[in-house]
């Protein structure tokens, strides 16, 4: 798992982080992980599956069109890559 080092954090920010972590019953490191996760993956973010679903509804994909695409889909299992010569 990647690691991240943050240097030159002002003392008041560091103290605030420790207080926030204590309120949540976590270490400062765990609190930073939570803060970063909340910033980059907010609960209201658009997810790919939902975006595709919305797009299908927006363009008016019918059940018949969906069935045509499903019947044309290649269902052959993918072969794993081989690095042998």
PyMOL commands that set and color helices and strands:
alter all, ss='L'
color gray80, all
select helices_A, chain A and resi 11-23+28-40+48-59+63-72
alter helices_A, ss='H'
color red, helices_A
deselect
rebuild
show_as cartoon
